[in-house]
Amino acid sequence: MKVLGIETSCDETAAAVVENGDTLLSNVVASSMDLHVKYGGVVPEIAARSHIEVILPVIKLALDEAKCTWDDIDAIAVTYGAGLSGSLLIGVMTARTLAIARQKPLYAINHVEAHVYANFLTKTSLLSYKMPSSQPKFPLLAIIVSGGHTQLTLFRDHFDYQLLGQTQDDAVGEAFDKVAKMLGLPYPGGPSVSKAAQKGNPNRYVLPTPKVDKYGFSYSGLKTAVLRLAQKLIGEGYDFPSIKLPERLSEAQKADIAACFQRVAVEVIADKARAAYDEFRPHSVIIAGGVAANQELRRKLTDSIPLPLEYPDLRLCTDNGAMVAALGCFKLTGQQSQADPYSLSVEPSLSM
């Protein structure tokens, strides 16, 4: 059983072929990130135009890399939410058209849920990919961390899950991006802040830990605290514009701020994950989403959770078609309802 997955929720145009929900046959990603760097974030119109230009070549390359023809594909899975409406529309309309033309079942995929299923990919013929040794076991605790989402979810089985808590404002990945901008670090902010933090002292400054519900998250206050700290270090008041901070901060100050911010940001996640583990005693704990690539977060979780943890390959943490195809495989074998290729619409604000 082979499923083609299509992902266009933001600035990556991605397609992949997955077999039986555990074997990665291809994974092709064309990113328009370089086009957004000078703006310090994703510009929706630019992202959508980029998807239009490359989506068909990306799909063809995914099929070629998997050594598949359309006759080998059993179903198509596509992200229909959450994400940027223009970007989602390109992927969904392409998938709908292909499903009709090739007479394939179509499955609508929740982008956030799909991130979890990157952890179910344990085999691949692709060189250099580092895969988990086995699939996670239910019940499992999923720590979902990305630019748009920060949440803890307890999965009792496939398609049977309980949202324990989520961010009340900014997601952790969004906070990394905004802190990077304050410090004059390049977009995307996650890798930039992490790189700067390696040269800093994570205990140099005191930053507040967000006070929210037991399994809730909040990064707006922490982000503001970083801004106030930076303004104080250069001797300016709260009205000093953040865009002028980088030219006044020293490289050492930037590194220390990055290290302190990262420490607090990931400690909050690790502490809440440990609390959820203690309460629910899952058989597996997994991490999903773009921030799952953060090495400090991985280290903190490994230290906090009394289970052996395995992590997806870094290329399967950021947005990709493989996670969409993997979830599509389980929808196909689990006889989940198919999407109507003549009417499937996008849902930019879709949640779990």
Stockholm file with secondary structure:
# STOCKHOLM 1.0

chainA/1-352         MKVLGIETSCDETAAAVVENGDTLLSNVVASSMDLHVKYGGVVPEIAARSHIEVILPVIKLALDEAKCTWDDIDAIAVTYGAGLSGSLLIGVMTARTLAIARQKPLYAINHVEAHVYANFLTKTSLLSYKMPSSQPKFPLLAIIVSGGHTQLTLFRDHFDYQLLGQTQDDAVGEAFDKVAKMLGLPYPGGPSVSKAAQKGNPNRYVLPTPKVDKYGFSYSGLKTAVLRLAQKLIGEGYDFPSIKLPERLSEAQKADIAACFQRVAVEVIADKARAAYDEFRPHSVIIAGGVAANQELRRKLTDSIPLPLEYPDLRLCTDNGAMVAALGCFKLTGQQSQADPYSLSVEPSLSM
#=GR chainA/1-352 SS CEEEEEECSSSEEEEEEEETTTEEEEEEEEECHHHHGGGTSCCHHHHHHHHHHHHHHHHHHHHHHTTCCGGGCCEEEEEEESSCHHHHHHHHHHHHHHHHHHTCCEEEEEHHHHHHHGGGCCEESSTTCCCCSSCCCSSEEEEEESSSCEEEEEEEETTEEEEEEEBSSCCHHHHHHHHHHHTTCCSSHHHHHHHHHTTSCTTSSCCCCCCCCTTCBCCHHHHHHHHHHHHHHTTCCTTSCGGGSTTTSCHHHHHHHHHHHHHHHHHHHHHHHHHHHHHHCCSEEEEESGGGGCHHHHHHHHHHCSSCCCCCCGGGTSSCHHHHHHHHHHHHHTTCCCCCTTTCCCCTTCCC
#=GC SS_cons         CEEEEEECSSSEEEEEEEETTTEEEEEEEEECHHHHGGGTSCCHHHHHHHHHHHHHHHHHHHHHHTTCCGGGCCEEEEEEESSCHHHHHHHHHHHHHHHHHHTCCEEEEEHHHHHHHGGGCCEESSTTCCCCSSCCCSSEEEEEESSSCEEEEEEEETTEEEEEEEBSSCCHHHHHHHHHHHTTCCSSHHHHHHHHHTTSCTTSSCCCCCCCCTTCBCCHHHHHHHHHHHHHHTTCCTTSCGGGSTTTSCHHHHHHHHHHHHHHHHHHHHHHHHHHHHHHCCSEEEEESGGGGCHHHHHHHHHHCSSCCCCCCGGGTSSCHHHHHHHHHHHHHTTCCCCCTTTCCCCTTCCC
//
